[in-house]
Amino acid sequence: MTATCPSGQHSHHDVYAAQCPCRALLDLLTNKWSALAIGALEDGPQRFGALQRRLQGVSPKVLTQTLRRLENFGILDRTVYPAVPLHVEYSLTPLGQSAAVPLNALRSWVEENADHAFPPQPATQ
C-alpha cells in the first residue's frame, strides 16, 4: 500500500521500500517503549516520574530517549512550567492521538492473545 506524500518531497510513501523515510516513523511506533508511552499518555498529560512508574521496567535513560524521539517526530509535546523545582509535562499531539488508536488496538490484542502465543512449557520432573 502506498500513499501520496503530502509534503511533496517524495512521489509516494511505501514502508516496504528500503529508502522510504516513513520507515523511521514505523520503527519509532513499533518500539515497545514508544507504544507503551503513547498508551500511558492517552489519559492526559503526565510528568516523567508518573510515566516511569506506569511503564514498569523502563530505565530513566531509555524513557528519556524514547520521549525525545517521540517529541522530535511530533508525536508528543513537552511543556516546561517555570517553577522550583522545574515542572515538565508530556502530552500527545493530534498526530500522537491518531497514532494511539491503532496502538491501543494492538495492545488490547496482545493482552487478549498472549496466552495463545506462548505454547505451554512441558512439566519438569
N, C-alpha and C positions, 0 to 999 in steps of 0.2 A: 504494500500500500504506500503510495507516495502522496505528498501534499505540496501545494504550491507555496513557495517561500514568501511570506508576507512582506519581508524586508526588501525583497528584490535582489538580495545578494546571491541567490542561487536559483536555478530554474525550478528545482523541487527538492524536497527532503525525502530521504529513503534510509531508514535505520539499518537496512541490510547492506548499504554501500559503505565500503571501508573508510572513505574520506568524508562522509557526511558529518557536518558539525553537530547534527542533532544527537549523535551518539554520546556526546559528553553529557547531555541532559538525561538521556536514558541511563547512563552509568550512575549519575547522581541519584536519580529517583529509585533505582533498583538496589541501592546500597541499604543494608539493614537499618543503620542508624538514621539515615535520612528519612526512610519510610516511617520509622517509629517517631522521630521528632515531629514530622508533619502531622502525624496522628495525634500526638500529645498536644499540639497547638490548635487542633480543631475546636477545642473548648474555649479558646480565647488566649490572650497574651499571657505569657509566663516568664518568670525570671529564670536565670541559669540554674540556680540551685533546685528549683521545683522541677525543671526538665531533667536534671541529673537524677533526682530521686525517682521520677516516673520511669526513666529509661534505665532500669536496673542493669548493672554490669558495664555501663559505658564509663570510660575514664574521662576525667576533665579535659585532657588533651584531645581525645577523639571527638568529644562533644563540641569543643571549641572549633576544631577543624570542620566538622560537619555543619555547624551553624554558619560559619564563614562562607562555606561553599554554597549553602542554600541562599544566603544573602547575596552573594555575587551573581547567582543565576536569577535573582528577582523572585525567589520563592517565599522569602520571609523578610520582614523589616526588623531592624534592631533600633530600638528607641532608647536613648540615654536621657535620664532625668537628672538634672543637676541637684544633687543632694549629698550629704555626708553621712554614710558612705554613698558612692555612686549607685544609682538605681537603674538597671538595664532590663528592658523587657523585649521579648521576641514575639512577633505575631505574624500570621500568614498574610501575604499579599493576595489580591484577587487571583493571580496566577497560582499561588500556593494553594488557595482554596479549591481551585479547579483540579489541581493535582491530587488533592486529598480525597476526592470522590473515588477514583479507581484504586487508590492505595488503601482506602478503607475497605473496599470490596475484597481486595487481595488479603488484607489482614484477617478479615472475617472468614474467608475461605480457608486460610491456613489454620485458624483456630478450630474450625469445624472438621477439618480433614486430617489433622496431624496424626491422630490415632491410626488412620488408614495408610498413611505414607510410610510409617516405620513398621516393618514386619516384627512380630513378637520374637523376642530373644529366646532361644532354647534354654530350658531349665538346666542349671549346673548340678552335677551330682557329687 
